[in-house]
Amino acid sequence: MEMKYCMECGCRLEDRYLEHEGIIPYCPSCGEYRFPVFNTAVSMIVMNEKKDRMILIRQYGGTSNILTAGYVNRGEDAEDAVRREVMEELGMEVTSIRFNHSRYFKPSNTLMLNWTVTVRGEPHPNYEIDSWKWFTIEEAREQIKPDSLAKSFLLGYLDGHYEFR
């Protein structure tokens, strides 16, 4: 999502060349370059301690299985957001965490950061989760939402290479 107006004064931005940066939106009223602003979110492949099963969820009335995910709060480190989101949504403590890959998701202007986490115990989901289920790795591969960023992250993790559409 391209910025069109200055977030400080509301003036229409114009493209200008900035040495060492290239073409950057510029506010003629403020006299400042305005670098892109976007959301940051985390998505998690939630594994059991044996790492032979993973949780997929359904939420907000959706009918497809997806990964647990949520936005990073202002001032929050991504790793802390991972732990917080898993605790908030699933009621589970993260015992290990590993970064996998990132991908910009244009529809929501969001940089998605994907992680694999290990958890202990059984989920106690909050109101955001409609349903959840432990899947074997092969079941998860088949049951994740088709043609989704979640599927690209999951298959990338499982197969060792990432392909995004």
VEXSEVEX-352624 format. One record per residue (C-alpha): residue number from 0; y, z, x. Coordinates in nm, 4 decimals. Layout:
# VEXSEVEX-352624
<node><k>NUM</k><c2>Y</c2><c3>Z</c3><c1>X</c1></node>
...
END
This chain:
# VEXSEVEX-352624
<node><k>0</k><c2>0.0000</c2><c3>0.0000</c3><c1>0.0000</c1></node>
<node><k>1</k><c2>0.3151</c2><c3>-0.1181</c3><c1>0.1643</c1></node>
<node><k>2</k><c2>0.6233</c2><c3>0.1039</c3><c1>0.1532</c1></node>
<node><k>3</k><c2>0.9141</c2><c3>-0.0729</c3><c1>-0.0166</c1></node>
<node><k>4</k><c2>1.1680</c2><c3>0.2074</c3><c1>-0.0502</c1></node>
<node><k>5</k><c2>1.2906</c2><c3>0.4828</c3><c1>0.1804</c1></node>
<node><k>6</k><c2>1.1272</c2><c3>0.8156</c3><c1>0.0991</c1></node>
<node><k>7</k><c2>1.4496</c2><c3>0.9956</c3><c1>0.2008</c1></node>
<node><k>8</k><c2>1.7251</c2><c3>0.8022</c3><c1>0.0191</c1></node>
<node><k>9</k><c2>1.5460</c2><c3>0.5468</c3><c1>-0.2012</c1></node>
<node><k>10</k><c2>1.7124</c2><c3>0.2450</c3><c1>-0.0374</c1></node>
<node><k>11</k><c2>1.5067</c2><c3>-0.0771</c3><c1>-0.0209</c1></node>
<node><k>12</k><c2>1.3416</c2><c3>-0.1061</c3><c1>0.3210</c1></node>
<node><k>13</k><c2>1.3596</c2><c3>-0.4170</c3><c1>0.5353</c1></node>
<node><k>14</k><c2>1.1222</c2><c3>-0.5308</c3><c1>0.8059</c1></node>
<node><k>15</k><c2>1.2624</c2><c3>-0.4960</c3><c1>1.1574</c1></node>
<node><k>16</k><c2>1.1173</c2><c3>-0.5344</c3><c1>1.5029</c1></node>
<node><k>17</k><c2>1.0857</c2><c3>-0.2086</c3><c1>1.7013</c1></node>
<node><k>18</k><c2>1.0090</c2><c3>-0.2428</c3><c1>2.0712</c1></node>
<node><k>19</k><c2>0.6519</c2><c3>-0.1349</c3><c1>2.1584</c1></node>
<node><k>20</k><c2>0.5677</c2><c3>-0.0987</c3><c1>1.7860</c1></node>
<node><k>21</k><c2>0.6155</c2><c3>-0.4399</c3><c1>1.6231</c1></node>
<node><k>22</k><c2>0.7459</c2><c3>-0.4973</c3><c1>1.2719</c1></node>
<node><k>23</k><c2>0.8213</c2><c3>-0.1610</c3><c1>1.1051</c1></node>
<node><k>24</k><c2>0.9953</c2><c3>-0.0845</c3><c1>0.7723</c1></node>
<node><k>25</k><c2>1.3587</c2><c3>0.0088</c3><c1>0.8389</c1></node>
<node><k>26</k><c2>1.6088</c2><c3>0.1875</c3><c1>0.6134</c1></node>
<node><k>27</k><c2>1.9550</c2><c3>0.0344</c3><c1>0.6583</c1></node>
<node><k>28</k><c2>2.1156</c2><c3>0.3283</c3><c1>0.4752</c1></node>
<node><k>29</k><c2>1.9589</c2><c3>0.6049</c3><c1>0.6885</c1></node>
<node><k>30</k><c2>1.9435</c2><c3>0.3921</c3><c1>1.0020</c1></node>
<node><k>31</k><c2>1.5829</c2><c3>0.5025</c3><c1>1.0579</c1></node>
<node><k>32</k><c2>1.2456</c2><c3>0.3340</c3><c1>1.0927</c1></node>
<node><k>33</k><c2>0.9949</c2><c3>0.4531</c3><c1>0.8324</c1></node>
<node><k>34</k><c2>0.6381</c2><c3>0.4537</c3><c1>0.9532</c1></node>
<node><k>35</k><c2>0.3618</c2><c3>0.4100</c3><c1>0.6936</c1></node>
<node><k>36</k><c2>0.2656</c2><c3>0.7088</c3><c1>0.4818</c1></node>
<node><k>37</k><c2>-0.0840</c2><c3>0.7436</c3><c1>0.3396</c1></node>
<node><k>38</k><c2>-0.3272</c2><c3>1.0031</c3><c1>0.2069</c1></node>
<node><k>39</k><c2>-0.6060</c2><c3>1.1491</c3><c1>0.4178</c1></node>
<node><k>40</k><c2>-0.9393</c2><c3>1.2489</c3><c1>0.2664</c1></node>
<node><k>41</k><c2>-1.2800</c2><c3>1.3611</c3><c1>0.3856</c1></node>
<node><k>42</k><c2>-1.6198</c2><c3>1.2562</c3><c1>0.2547</c1></node>
<node><k>43</k><c2>-1.9398</c2><c3>1.4346</c3><c1>0.3433</c1></node>
<node><k>44</k><c2>-2.3047</c2><c3>1.3493</c3><c1>0.3764</c1></node>
<node><k>45</k><c2>-2.4407</c2><c3>1.6924</c3><c1>0.2800</c1></node>
<node><k>46</k><c2>-2.7816</c2><c3>1.7610</c3><c1>0.4389</c1></node>
<node><k>47</k><c2>-3.0250</c2><c3>2.0500</c3><c1>0.4086</c1></node>
<node><k>48</k><c2>-3.1171</c2><c3>2.2476</c3><c1>0.7223</c1></node>
<node><k>49</k><c2>-3.4312</c2><c3>2.0374</c3><c1>0.7851</c1></node>
<node><k>50</k><c2>-3.2120</c2><c3>1.7240</c3><c1>0.7560</c1></node>
<node><k>51</k><c2>-3.4689</c2><c3>1.5535</c3><c1>0.5360</c1></node>
<node><k>52</k><c2>-3.2765</c2><c3>1.5793</c3><c1>0.2076</c1></node>
<node><k>53</k><c2>-2.9162</c2><c3>1.5229</c3><c1>0.1024</c1></node>
<node><k>54</k><c2>-2.7024</c2><c3>1.6004</c3><c1>-0.2001</c1></node>
<node><k>55</k><c2>-2.5413</c2><c3>1.3246</c3><c1>-0.4028</c1></node>
<node><k>56</k><c2>-2.3089</c2><c3>1.4135</c3><c1>-0.6874</c1></node>
<node><k>57</k><c2>-2.1622</c2><c3>1.2676</c3><c1>-1.0047</c1></node>
<node><k>58</k><c2>-1.8181</c2><c3>1.3718</c3><c1>-1.1168</c1></node>
<node><k>59</k><c2>-1.5325</c2><c3>1.3046</c3><c1>-1.3578</c1></node>
<node><k>60</k><c2>-1.7622</c2><c3>1.1385</c3><c1>-1.6101</c1></node>
<node><k>61</k><c2>-1.8943</c2><c3>0.8835</c3><c1>-1.3613</c1></node>
<node><k>62</k><c2>-2.2490</c2><c3>0.7553</c3><c1>-1.3888</c1></node>
<node><k>63</k><c2>-2.3035</c2><c3>0.6744</c3><c1>-1.0196</c1></node>
<node><k>64</k><c2>-2.4165</c2><c3>0.8981</c3><c1>-0.7359</c1></node>
<node><k>65</k><c2>-2.1523</c2><c3>0.9477</c3><c1>-0.4682</c1></node>
<node><k>66</k><c2>-2.0771</c2><c3>1.1650</c3><c1>-0.1660</c1></node>
<node><k>67</k><c2>-1.8856</c2><c3>1.4905</c3><c1>-0.1909</c1></node>
<node><k>68</k><c2>-1.5215</c2><c3>1.4236</c3><c1>-0.0987</c1></node>
<node><k>69</k><c2>-1.1695</c2><c3>1.5558</c3><c1>-0.1238</c1></node>
<node><k>70</k><c2>-0.8180</c2><c3>1.5312</c3><c1>0.0122</c1></node>
<node><k>71</k><c2>-0.6917</c2><c3>1.7007</c3><c1>0.3259</c1></node>
<node><k>72</k><c2>-0.4126</c2><c3>1.9445</c3><c1>0.2396</c1></node>
<node><k>73</k><c2>-0.0783</c2><c3>1.9403</c3><c1>0.4201</c1></node>
<node><k>74</k><c2>-0.1115</c2><c3>2.1362</c3><c1>0.7454</c1></node>
<node><k>75</k><c2>-0.4925</c2><c3>2.1470</c3><c1>0.7247</c1></node>
<node><k>76</k><c2>-0.7246</c2><c3>2.0213</c3><c1>0.9986</c1></node>
<node><k>77</k><c2>-0.9856</c2><c3>1.7697</c3><c1>0.8808</c1></node>
<node><k>78</k><c2>-1.2734</c2><c3>1.9981</c3><c1>0.9847</c1></node>
<node><k>79</k><c2>-1.1288</c2><c3>2.2802</c3><c1>0.7752</c1></node>
<node><k>80</k><c2>-1.0923</c2><c3>2.0415</c3><c1>0.4800</c1></node>
<node><k>81</k><c2>-1.4612</c2><c3>1.9499</c3><c1>0.5133</c1></node>
<node><k>82</k><c2>-1.5685</c2><c3>2.3148</c3><c1>0.5002</c1></node>
<node><k>83</k><c2>-1.3266</c2><c3>2.3948</c3><c1>0.2163</c1></node>
<node><k>84</k><c2>-1.4292</c2><c3>2.0981</c3><c1>-0.0008</c1></node>
<node><k>85</k><c2>-1.8021</c2><c3>2.1704</c3><c1>0.0370</c1></node>
<node><k>86</k><c2>-1.7418</c2><c3>2.5371</c3><c1>-0.0511</c1></node>
<node><k>87</k><c2>-1.5089</c2><c3>2.4549</c3><c1>-0.3435</c1></node>
<node><k>88</k><c2>-1.7149</c2><c3>2.1776</c3><c1>-0.4997</c1></node>
<node><k>89</k><c2>-2.0704</c2><c3>2.2852</c3><c1>-0.4169</c1></node>
<node><k>90</k><c2>-2.0338</c2><c3>2.6579</c3><c1>-0.3410</c1></node>
<node><k>91</k><c2>-2.2153</c2><c3>2.6091</c3><c1>-0.0097</c1></node>
<node><k>92</k><c2>-2.1374</c2><c3>2.7196</c3><c1>0.3438</c1></node>
<node><k>93</k><c2>-2.1327</c2><c3>2.4489</c3><c1>0.6105</c1></node>
<node><k>94</k><c2>-2.3498</c2><c3>2.5495</c3><c1>0.9088</c1></node>
<node><k>95</k><c2>-2.2889</c2><c3>2.2383</c3><c1>1.1212</c1></node>
<node><k>96</k><c2>-2.0458</c2><c3>1.9495</c3><c1>1.1098</c1></node>
<node><k>97</k><c2>-2.0313</c2><c3>1.6103</c3><c1>1.2816</c1></node>
<node><k>98</k><c2>-1.7758</c2><c3>1.3310</c3><c1>1.2499</c1></node>
<node><k>99</k><c2>-1.9196</c2><c3>0.9879</c3><c1>1.1683</c1></node>
<node><k>100</k><c2>-1.6584</c2><c3>0.7221</c3><c1>1.1016</c1></node>
<node><k>101</k><c2>-1.3248</c2><c3>0.6465</c3><c1>0.9370</c1></node>
<node><k>102</k><c2>-1.2092</c2><c3>0.3717</c3><c1>0.7047</c1></node>
<node><k>103</k><c2>-0.8824</c2><c3>0.2933</c3><c1>0.5302</c1></node>
<node><k>104</k><c2>-0.9355</c2><c3>0.2627</c3><c1>0.1528</c1></node>
<node><k>105</k><c2>-0.6601</c2><c3>0.0408</c3><c1>0.0118</c1></node>
<node><k>106</k><c2>-0.7043</c2><c3>0.1144</c3><c1>-0.3630</c1></node>
<node><k>107</k><c2>-0.5876</c2><c3>0.4748</c3><c1>-0.3147</c1></node>
<node><k>108</k><c2>-0.3876</c2><c3>0.4247</c3><c1>0.0080</c1></node>
<node><k>109</k><c2>-0.6203</c2><c3>0.6725</c3><c1>0.1786</c1></node>
<node><k>110</k><c2>-0.7645</c2><c3>0.7093</c3><c1>0.5255</c1></node>
<node><k>111</k><c2>-1.1193</c2><c3>0.8304</c3><c1>0.4612</c1></node>
<node><k>112</k><c2>-1.2853</c2><c3>1.0411</c3><c1>0.7311</c1></node>
<node><k>113</k><c2>-1.6623</c2><c3>1.0669</c3><c1>0.6934</c1></node>
<node><k>114</k><c2>-1.8697</c2><c3>1.3581</c3><c1>0.8216</c1></node>
<node><k>115</k><c2>-2.2290</c2><c3>1.4791</c3><c1>0.8140</c1></node>
<node><k>116</k><c2>-2.2670</c2><c3>1.8470</c3><c1>0.7374</c1></node>
<node><k>117</k><c2>-2.5634</c2><c3>2.0794</c3><c1>0.7221</c1></node>
<node><k>118</k><c2>-2.5669</c2><c3>2.3473</c3><c1>0.4535</c1></node>
<node><k>119</k><c2>-2.7915</c2><c3>2.6372</c3><c1>0.3655</c1></node>
<node><k>120</k><c2>-2.9138</c2><c3>2.7414</c3><c1>0.0198</c1></node>
<node><k>121</k><c2>-2.8704</c2><c3>2.5803</c3><c1>-0.3190</c1></node>
<node><k>122</k><c2>-2.5506</c2><c3>2.4439</c3><c1>-0.4720</c1></node>
<node><k>123</k><c2>-2.3391</c2><c3>2.6369</c3><c1>-0.7202</c1></node>
<node><k>124</k><c2>-2.1005</c2><c3>2.3560</c3><c1>-0.8200</c1></node>
<node><k>125</k><c2>-1.7555</c2><c3>2.4017</c3><c1>-0.9674</c1></node>
<node><k>126</k><c2>-1.5983</c2><c3>2.2231</c3><c1>-1.2651</c1></node>
<node><k>127</k><c2>-1.5373</c2><c3>1.9044</c3><c1>-1.0620</c1></node>
<node><k>128</k><c2>-1.9105</c2><c3>1.8276</c3><c1>-1.0376</c1></node>
<node><k>129</k><c2>-2.0835</c2><c3>1.6886</c3><c1>-1.3481</c1></node>
<node><k>130</k><c2>-2.4262</c2><c3>1.6830</c3><c1>-1.1822</c1></node>
<node><k>131</k><c2>-2.5910</c2><c3>1.6982</c3><c1>-0.8412</c1></node>
<node><k>132</k><c2>-2.9347</c2><c3>1.6392</c3><c1>-0.6980</c1></node>
<node><k>133</k><c2>-3.1162</c2><c3>1.6701</c3><c1>-0.3675</c1></node>
<node><k>134</k><c2>-3.2483</c2><c3>1.3279</c3><c1>-0.2621</c1></node>
<node><k>135</k><c2>-3.4802</c2><c3>1.2292</c3><c1>0.0190</c1></node>
<node><k>136</k><c2>-3.3129</c2><c3>1.0005</c3><c1>0.2680</c1></node>
<node><k>137</k><c2>-3.4830</c2><c3>0.6934</c3><c1>0.1213</c1></node>
<node><k>138</k><c2>-3.3980</c2><c3>0.7976</c3><c1>-0.2350</c1></node>
<node><k>139</k><c2>-3.0337</c2><c3>0.8503</c3><c1>-0.1382</c1></node>
<node><k>140</k><c2>-3.0245</c2><c3>0.5066</c3><c1>0.0221</c1></node>
<node><k>141</k><c2>-3.1346</c2><c3>0.3566</c3><c1>-0.3111</c1></node>
<node><k>142</k><c2>-2.9407</c2><c3>0.5841</c3><c1>-0.5471</c1></node>
<node><k>143</k><c2>-2.5911</c2><c3>0.5840</c3><c1>-0.3907</c1></node>
<node><k>144</k><c2>-2.3244</c2><c3>0.3914</c3><c1>-0.5844</c1></node>
<node><k>145</k><c2>-2.3607</c2><c3>0.0184</c3><c1>-0.5089</c1></node>
<node><k>146</k><c2>-2.0784</c2><c3>-0.1657</c3><c1>-0.3322</c1></node>
<node><k>147</k><c2>-1.8904</c2><c3>0.1554</c3><c1>-0.2576</c1></node>
<node><k>148</k><c2>-1.7277</c2><c3>0.3107</c3><c1>0.0449</c1></node>
<node><k>149</k><c2>-1.9709</c2><c3>0.6019</c3><c1>-0.0004</c1></node>
<node><k>150</k><c2>-2.2639</c2><c3>0.3617</c3><c1>0.0374</c1></node>
<node><k>151</k><c2>-2.1090</c2><c3>0.2023</c3><c1>0.3482</c1></node>
<node><k>152</k><c2>-2.0651</c2><c3>0.5451</c3><c1>0.5049</c1></node>
<node><k>153</k><c2>-2.4170</c2><c3>0.6569</c3><c1>0.4125</c1></node>
<node><k>154</k><c2>-2.5881</c2><c3>0.3396</c3><c1>0.5367</c1></node>
<node><k>155</k><c2>-2.3765</c2><c3>0.3434</c3><c1>0.8524</c1></node>
<node><k>156</k><c2>-2.4896</c2><c3>0.6971</c3><c1>0.9249</c1></node>
<node><k>157</k><c2>-2.8548</c2><c3>0.6204</c3><c1>0.8488</c1></node>
<node><k>158</k><c2>-2.8719</c2><c3>0.2809</c3><c1>1.0230</c1></node>
<node><k>159</k><c2>-2.6389</c2><c3>0.3513</c3><c1>1.3162</c1></node>
<node><k>160</k><c2>-2.3880</c2><c3>0.0723</c3><c1>1.2460</c1></node>
<node><k>161</k><c2>-2.1067</c2><c3>0.0457</c3><c1>0.9955</c1></node>
<node><k>162</k><c2>-2.0352</c2><c3>-0.2588</c3><c1>0.7802</c1></node>
<node><k>163</k><c2>-1.7461</c2><c3>-0.2458</c3><c1>0.5390</c1></node>
<node><k>164</k><c2>-1.6653</c2><c3>-0.4982</c3><c1>0.2690</c1></node>
END
